[in-house]
Amino acid sequence: MAVRAYFIAVLLSLAANFTVFAAADPHDQSGVPLEVDSPDPKLAKIILLAGGPSSKPMAHEYFAGCALLMDWLKQQPGVWPVMARDWPKNEAVFKGAKAIVYFGDGGGKQPFVEPARWATFSKLMDSGCGLVLLHQAVDFPPGSDSEKIKGWLGGVFHGDIGCRGHWDMDLKPAGKHTTLAGVQAFSAPADGWLYNLHFVDGKGFTTLVSGLVPDKSRTTADAKKHAGREEIIGWAWQRPGGGRGFGFTGADLHKSWGYESQRRLVVNGILWAAGRPVPEGGAKMGFAEVDLPKNLDKKESVAAKKAAKKNSSIGKK
């Protein structure tokens, strides 16, 4: 009996260890609730659209980033965040939405630019729904649709004048806009940025955070005209016809969500875009470093990609 009890204890220990190991899988996204609609119409519904896998590990972690934002938004009174991959399977969750947040690839890969979805998206925007685009999401091919996006968001990136790249950035708040509550100047080493966008021209536009960029990053003729100028990285736009837009072109590296002022700026911006009051001192949210390496997309490492490419070229010889 003693031997049997011993082996049972060993098996239970192994099972427990396996459970802990499985729970620690950084690519396990099964615990993130998707498309869970609001139980109360009085709550401000905010839709988070997470783009698919992109770039290298710990960069462009759109799903994991949206999962963090959803958790932080849940901590704000009167708010109900709804998260979806790319685009909701059930478009009914859009009903009554106060803001749509898209964190994903741009360049025409935004899920709402597809013709079958554009009508739904346009209707929401025209009704005064807020729009929040983060990082690459602000990049649109030139065209009539991008002009509408600019009118809703306040700015869009086009390759004709826009620049992008990775470098250390020191960002500082500009002015006293409500979205800057609790936001201090902060540094973001080696993150990725887009700047010199096409912005709207109107009194409802407000620069939120800006900073100096390396002049060698000025790759377009227009950008080179402004050497030494601080560039806009985050902004707010109060549309003349109603509705709000908030844009932030950082957040390339997943670790940047560890910067308190960045996450507060973005959460403040989302609340503001949704028409919610921003708490005095800024949005309060719990954060732990251990939450960063969770819900990541499965991607090949740079080394693995290089090895695969090398092996492929060898096989062709």
C-alpha positions as CSV (number, residue, x, y, z in Angstrom):
1,M,0.0,0.0,0.0
2,A,2.9,2.3,0.9
3,V,4.5,1.7,-2.5
4,R,1.2,2.3,-4.3
5,A,0.7,5.5,-2.4
6,Y,4.2,6.6,-3.3
7,F,3.6,6.1,-7.0
8,I,0.2,7.9,-6.9
9,A,2.0,10.8,-5.3
10,V,4.6,10.8,-8.0
11,L,2.0,10.7,-10.7
12,L,0.1,13.6,-9.1
13,S,3.3,15.6,-8.8
14,L,4.1,15.0,-12.5
15,A,0.6,16.0,-13.5
16,A,0.8,19.1,-11.5
17,N,4.1,20.0,-13.0
18,F,2.7,19.4,-16.5
19,T,-0.2,21.6,-15.8
20,V,2.0,24.4,-14.7
21,F,4.2,24.0,-17.7
22,A,1.2,24.0,-20.0
23,A,-0.2,27.1,-18.4
24,A,3.1,28.9,-18.9
25,D,3.1,28.4,-22.6
26,P,3.6,31.9,-23.9
27,H,1.7,31.1,-27.1
28,D,-1.4,29.7,-25.4
29,Q,-4.2,32.2,-26.4
30,S,-7.1,30.0,-25.3
31,G,-7.7,32.0,-22.1
32,V,-8.5,35.2,-23.9
33,P,-12.3,35.6,-24.3
34,L,-13.3,36.7,-27.8
35,E,-16.5,38.3,-29.1
36,V,-18.2,38.4,-25.7
37,D,-20.9,41.0,-26.0
38,S,-21.8,43.5,-23.3
39,P,-24.4,42.3,-20.8
40,D,-25.5,45.9,-20.2
41,P,-26.3,48.5,-22.9
42,K,-25.3,51.2,-20.4
43,L,-21.7,50.1,-20.5
44,A,-19.5,51.8,-23.1
45,K,-18.6,49.0,-25.6
46,I,-15.2,49.2,-27.1
47,I,-14.2,46.8,-29.9
48,L,-10.6,45.7,-30.1
49,L,-9.5,44.2,-33.4
50,A,-6.3,42.3,-33.2
51,G,-4.3,41.7,-36.4
52,G,-2.7,38.4,-37.3
53,P,0.9,37.2,-36.8
54,S,3.4,39.7,-38.2
55,S,7.1,40.5,-38.0
56,K,9.5,38.7,-35.5
57,P,8.8,37.4,-32.0
58,M,8.1,40.1,-29.4
59,A,7.4,42.7,-32.2
60,H,4.0,43.3,-33.8
61,E,2.4,41.2,-31.0
62,Y,-1.1,42.4,-32.0
63,F,-3.1,39.7,-30.2
64,A,-1.1,39.9,-27.0
65,G,-1.2,43.7,-27.1
66,C,-5.0,43.7,-27.5
67,A,-5.3,41.2,-24.7
68,L,-3.4,43.6,-22.4
69,L,-5.6,46.5,-23.5
70,M,-8.7,44.5,-22.9
71,D,-7.6,43.6,-19.4
72,W,-6.8,47.3,-18.7
73,L,-10.1,48.5,-20.1
74,K,-12.0,46.1,-17.9
75,Q,-10.5,47.9,-15.0
76,Q,-12.1,51.2,-16.1
77,P,-15.6,51.9,-14.7
78,G,-18.5,51.8,-17.1
79,V,-16.6,50.1,-19.9
80,W,-17.0,46.8,-21.7
81,P,-14.2,45.8,-24.1
82,V,-14.9,43.2,-26.8
83,M,-11.9,41.6,-28.5
84,A,-11.9,39.9,-31.9
85,R,-9.3,38.5,-34.3
86,D,-9.1,40.8,-37.3
87,W,-12.9,41.1,-37.7
88,P,-15.8,39.7,-35.6
89,K,-17.3,36.5,-36.9
90,N,-20.6,37.9,-35.5
91,E,-20.9,41.5,-36.6
92,A,-23.8,42.0,-34.2
93,V,-21.2,42.8,-31.5
94,F,-20.7,46.2,-33.3
95,K,-24.1,47.3,-32.2
96,G,-23.8,50.2,-29.9
97,A,-20.0,50.3,-30.1
98,K,-18.6,53.6,-28.8
99,A,-15.1,53.1,-30.3
100,I,-13.2,50.7,-32.5
101,V,-9.5,50.0,-31.8
102,Y,-7.4,48.3,-34.5
103,F,-3.9,47.1,-33.7
104,G,-2.5,45.3,-36.7
105,D,-0.7,45.6,-40.0
106,G,-1.4,48.4,-42.4
107,G,-0.7,49.0,-46.1
108,G,-4.3,48.0,-47.0
109,K,-4.3,44.9,-44.7
110,Q,-6.7,46.6,-42.3
111,P,-9.7,44.3,-42.0
112,F,-12.3,47.0,-42.4
113,V,-11.0,48.1,-45.8
114,E,-12.4,45.0,-47.5
115,P,-15.5,45.9,-49.5
116,A,-17.8,43.5,-47.7
117,R,-16.9,45.2,-44.4
118,W,-16.4,48.8,-45.4
119,A,-20.1,49.6,-45.4
120,T,-20.5,48.4,-41.8
121,F,-17.4,50.2,-40.7
122,S,-18.3,53.5,-42.5
123,K,-21.8,53.4,-40.9
124,L,-20.2,53.1,-37.4
125,M,-17.8,56.0,-38.1
126,D,-20.5,58.2,-39.6
127,S,-22.6,57.6,-36.5
128,G,-19.9,59.1,-34.3
129,C,-18.1,56.0,-33.2
130,G,-14.6,56.7,-32.1
131,L,-11.6,55.3,-34.0
132,V,-8.2,54.3,-32.5
133,L,-5.3,53.1,-34.7
134,L,-2.0,51.9,-33.3
135,H,1.4,51.6,-35.0
136,Q,1.3,50.2,-38.6
137,A,-2.5,50.5,-38.6
138,V,-2.2,54.1,-39.6
139,D,-0.6,53.2,-43.0
140,F,-3.0,53.4,-45.9
141,P,-2.5,53.3,-49.7
142,P,-3.6,56.7,-51.1
143,G,-7.2,56.9,-52.3
144,S,-10.7,58.0,-51.4
145,D,-11.0,55.6,-48.6
146,S,-7.8,56.8,-46.9
147,E,-9.2,60.4,-47.1
148,K,-12.3,59.2,-45.2
149,I,-10.0,57.5,-42.7
150,K,-8.1,60.7,-42.2
151,G,-11.3,62.5,-41.6
152,W,-12.2,60.0,-38.9
153,L,-8.8,59.5,-37.3
154,G,-7.1,62.8,-37.8
155,G,-4.2,61.5,-39.8
156,V,-2.9,58.8,-42.1
157,F,0.5,57.6,-43.2
158,H,1.4,57.6,-46.9
159,G,4.7,56.6,-48.4
160,D,4.9,59.8,-50.4
161,I,6.0,61.9,-47.4
162,G,5.9,59.5,-44.5
163,C,8.9,57.9,-42.8
164,R,9.4,54.9,-40.6
165,G,12.1,53.0,-38.7
166,H,13.6,51.9,-35.4
167,W,15.5,54.1,-33.0
168,D,15.6,55.3,-29.4
169,M,12.9,57.8,-28.8
170,D,12.3,60.3,-26.1
171,L,8.6,61.3,-26.1
172,K,7.2,64.3,-24.2
173,P,3.6,65.4,-23.7
174,A,2.4,68.4,-25.5
175,G,-0.2,70.7,-23.9
176,K,-2.8,69.7,-21.4
177,H,-5.3,67.6,-23.3
178,T,-7.4,65.3,-21.2
179,T,-5.7,62.2,-22.7
180,L,-2.4,63.3,-21.2
181,A,-3.7,63.0,-17.6
182,G,-0.9,61.1,-15.7
183,V,1.3,60.9,-18.7
184,Q,4.9,61.9,-18.2
185,A,7.8,62.2,-20.6
186,F,9.2,58.7,-21.3
187,S,11.9,56.9,-23.3
188,A,11.3,54.0,-25.6
189,P,14.6,52.4,-26.7
190,A,14.9,50.9,-30.2
191,D,11.1,50.9,-30.8
192,G,9.5,51.3,-34.2
193,W,7.8,54.6,-35.3
194,L,6.0,56.2,-38.2
195,Y,6.0,59.9,-38.7
196,N,5.4,62.9,-41.0
197,L,1.8,61.8,-41.7
198,H,-0.9,63.6,-43.6
199,F,-2.9,65.3,-40.9
200,V,-6.2,67.1,-40.9
201,D,-6.1,70.9,-40.8
202,G,-8.6,71.9,-38.1
203,K,-8.8,73.3,-34.6
204,G,-10.0,70.0,-33.3
205,F,-6.6,68.4,-33.9
206,T,-4.2,68.2,-30.9
207,T,-0.6,66.9,-30.8
208,L,-0.3,64.7,-27.7
209,V,3.2,63.4,-27.7
210,S,6.2,64.2,-30.0
211,G,9.9,63.8,-30.1
212,L,13.1,64.3,-32.1
213,V,13.9,61.7,-34.8
214,P,17.3,60.9,-36.4
215,D,17.6,63.1,-39.5
216,K,19.0,60.1,-41.3
217,S,15.6,58.5,-41.0
218,R,14.1,61.3,-43.2
219,T,13.9,59.3,-46.4
220,T,11.4,61.4,-48.3
221,A,11.9,64.8,-49.9
222,D,9.2,66.3,-47.7
223,A,10.6,65.0,-44.5
224,K,14.1,66.2,-45.4
225,K,12.7,69.8,-45.5
226,H,12.0,69.6,-41.7
227,A,15.4,68.4,-40.4
228,G,15.6,69.0,-36.6
229,R,11.8,69.3,-36.2
230,E,10.0,67.3,-33.4
231,E,7.6,64.8,-35.0
232,I,4.1,63.9,-34.0
233,I,3.8,60.3,-32.6
234,G,0.5,60.6,-30.9
235,W,-2.6,62.8,-31.5
236,A,-6.2,63.4,-30.8
237,W,-8.9,64.6,-33.2
238,Q,-12.3,65.9,-32.3
239,R,-14.3,65.6,-35.5
240,P,-16.4,68.7,-36.5
241,G,-19.4,66.4,-37.2
242,G,-19.1,64.4,-33.9
243,G,-16.9,61.5,-33.0
244,R,-13.2,61.3,-32.0
245,G,-10.0,59.8,-33.3
246,F,-6.8,58.9,-31.5
247,G,-3.6,57.7,-33.1
248,F,-0.3,56.5,-31.8
249,T,2.5,55.2,-34.1
250,G,4.7,53.5,-31.5
251,A,4.1,50.1,-29.9
252,D,6.2,48.1,-32.4
253,L,8.0,46.2,-29.6
254,H,5.8,44.3,-27.2
255,K,8.0,45.3,-24.3
256,S,7.0,48.9,-24.8
257,W,3.7,48.2,-23.0
258,G,5.9,48.0,-19.9
259,Y,6.3,51.8,-20.1
260,E,3.7,53.2,-17.7
261,S,3.2,56.5,-19.6
262,Q,2.7,54.7,-22.9
263,R,0.1,52.3,-21.7
264,R,-1.7,55.2,-19.8
265,L,-1.6,57.4,-22.9
266,V,-3.1,54.7,-25.0
267,V,-5.8,53.7,-22.5
268,N,-6.6,57.3,-21.9
269,G,-6.9,57.8,-25.6
270,I,-9.2,54.9,-26.1
271,L,-11.5,56.1,-23.3
272,W,-11.5,59.6,-24.7
273,A,-12.3,58.3,-28.2
274,A,-15.2,56.3,-26.8
275,G,-16.6,59.4,-25.1
276,R,-15.7,58.2,-21.6
277,P,-14.3,60.5,-19.0
278,V,-10.6,60.1,-18.4
279,P,-10.0,59.7,-14.6
280,E,-8.1,62.5,-12.8
281,G,-4.5,61.5,-12.9
282,G,-5.1,59.2,-15.8
283,A,-6.5,55.6,-16.2
284,K,-5.5,53.4,-13.3
285,M,-4.5,49.8,-14.2
286,G,-2.7,46.9,-12.7
287,F,0.4,45.7,-14.5
288,A,3.0,43.0,-13.9
289,E,6.1,42.3,-16.1
290,V,5.1,38.6,-16.1
291,D,2.0,39.5,-18.1
292,L,4.0,40.6,-21.1
293,P,5.2,37.2,-22.4
294,K,1.6,35.8,-22.6
295,N,-0.8,35.3,-25.5
296,L,2.0,35.7,-28.0
297,D,1.7,34.6,-31.7
298,K,3.7,31.7,-32.8
299,K,6.4,33.0,-35.1
300,E,9.7,31.7,-36.5
301,S,12.7,33.3,-34.9
302,V,15.0,35.4,-37.1
303,A,17.7,32.7,-36.7
304,A,15.2,30.0,-37.8
305,K,14.2,31.9,-40.8
306,K,17.8,32.5,-41.9
307,A,18.5,28.8,-41.4
308,A,15.5,27.8,-43.4
309,K,16.5,30.2,-46.2
310,K,20.1,28.9,-46.2
311,N,18.9,25.3,-46.3
312,S,16.6,26.1,-49.2
313,S,19.4,27.7,-51.2
314,I,21.7,24.8,-50.6
315,G,19.0,22.4,-51.8
316,K,18.7,24.2,-55.1
317,K,22.4,23.8,-55.9
